[in-house]
């Protein structure tokens, strides 16, 4: 009983201190709120009566004006009303204080409010400028503030009683919990003393519980250390920061990355030798430091013409070739598997389904069979590579929707992080997929499922809610399915900082000169750039139509502005992609014929792959960059343009339907479906002052620098580290309970 009073008293004392500290702030807030309410009432009076007052003042009808003022003053809490013309008070109501004069009103060119005191009574004076027939004046409305004091007093009393009730309840609850804990603790001490007196060596249960408690304390300390690592490092992510975080949090862990594209490709050269190709990929830049730091394994499709010639008997090759630090495990696919899994189910089915770019997805059962079989093949390879029963496995993209569940069934203790690099559509759109339940089931085999934006997370949760039986916690964005939890999180991907392609770049002016000379453009020609693959989701045709609209509505730009569209052919096996390239070439010719002249082409269409250093040179030479995606998970071109502009010049025109628009809000955000508005945005970009460009670019560069690709990878892996430690605690507790039950 003494313990209850002690803890209850402490809790009540703390609650009393909190109440005394909060009450003055609450009082001040209530008074300010009441005053604002009166000011709004004054504005309402003025807005309602302004036209009538103006008419009566114009006609100089003092009688009717006084009658109007008397009717208004009869309203609740309005004390008096009148009109000040200079220092002369006209048509005041009978309730106007005798001592009031126009000199007491705070008059200005805008509405103003002031307090006066009359016979100990607080009065709010509201003045509103009103010019009639060229004569300036002010409508004056007086409100009695005494009721606000009464309201404030009543609110303070209610607030005090409410806080006191909550405090009393909290104190009682704290005392009861403390008493329960103390009782159990005393019982365990009493039992230990009895055993000691009896000379007992201790029961098996006690022998197990003591080390178990120490293990839990150790894991909790690790968990707190993980939290500090995440908080301290999140503003300065780099390869070194990432390696240090991994060494601290995932030391001794096995990391396996799985993706369709491999980080190193071996091809046969024309001279008969073997050449090495390193794909320009943000994914590779982000995850390579992770795999290197952990000495892990990367599982990918072996697509190079000489890939089979460079692996060992187990299809493995150490990489990087110059300084091997991890293993690349290649998975071989037949042409039929490649056509069905990659070109069919993934890129004719899931890609258009998720991007909602008004290209109808194609769902073939045979493609899906290949998709499932290839996912099984990758699952077999991952299990074969896993050296521990609890590896960390990073699954990348829409090619492997079924893979997390397949891994979970084989390695139940694995921590599986799946990142979906493309958008996730709304539940109704996703519902047309014939394999929707199987895809959701596959992805919910993940421990953590990541998307670029919170909107895509919400769409996925809605799809789960619509099509499978599960328990969804929308406060924590987690889903329990089949007895297992999956966390749904936004992890916006980014680029490396500083970009490797920026190294060795010439100054901006030299880049401008070199690009214009190479393309045969005058040195004073203003240019814009667009750089992507020939993909129907990128809005290439739409931006060309915007150039057409710009030159139609602003013909002065003809001969002074040229747009460089770089587009690399991709997925040429698919009809939609071939058709897009043909349409783009035809549209560029049509616009050039309509607006061009001898030696001048408004649109220069460059159809080939450009290396990263070439892309960054174009970015640095351009006055603007257009990213007009019709639907995009993120779009790293936008971030690369920002990173390339260390001169803090240039304007980014960015589609509202690209995930990057959630982060780069200082860009000119456009609707790519509106060619007229996008043309206006291009014109605005071309005439934007350098100071405004600098201010916008500086903010975007800070954003890309802070939220770089190493932060993207680090945040996912550190979240996985914390998840593993929580799971370890749960396993320890479950093991302790099991041993205790067995010894009971």
Buried (B, 14 or more C-beta within 10 A) or exposed (E): EEBBEEBBEBBBEBBBEEBEEEBEEBBEEBBEEBBEBBBEBBBEBBEEBEEEBBBBBEEEBEEEBBBBBBEBBEEEBBBBBBBBBEEEBBBBBEBBBEEBEBEBBBBEEEBBBEEBEBEEEBBBBBBBBBEBEEEEBBBBBBBBBBEBEEBBEEBBEEBBEEBBEEBBEBBBEBBEEBBEEEEEEEEEEEEEEEBEEEEEEEBEBBEBBEEBEEBBEEBEEBBEBBEEBBEEBBEEBBBEBBBBBBEBBBEEBBBBBBBBBBBBBBBEEEEEEBBBEEEBBBBBBBBBBBBBBBEBBBBBBBBBEBBEEBBEEEBBBEBBEEEEBBBBBBBBBEEEBBBBBBBBBBBBBBBBBBBBBEBEBBBBEEBBBBBBBBBEBBBEBBBEBBEEEBBBBBBBBBBBBBBBBBBBEEBEEBBBBBBBBBBBBBBEBBEEBEBBEBBBBBBBBBBBBBBBBBBBBBBBBBBBBBBBEBEBEEEEBBBEBEEBBBBBBBBBBBBBBEBEBBEEBEEBEEBBBBBBEEBEBEEEBBBBBBBBBBBBBBBBBBBBBBBBBBBBEBEEBBBEBBBBBBBBBBBEBBEBBBEBBEBBEEBBBEBBEEBBEEEBBBBBBBBEEBEEBBBBBBBBBBBBBBBBBBBBBBBBBBBBBBBBBBBBBBBBBBBEBBBBBBBBEBBBBBBBBBBEEBBBBBBEBBEBEEEEBBEBBEBBBEBBBBBBBBBBBBBBBBBBBBBBBEBBBEEBEEEBEEBBEEEE
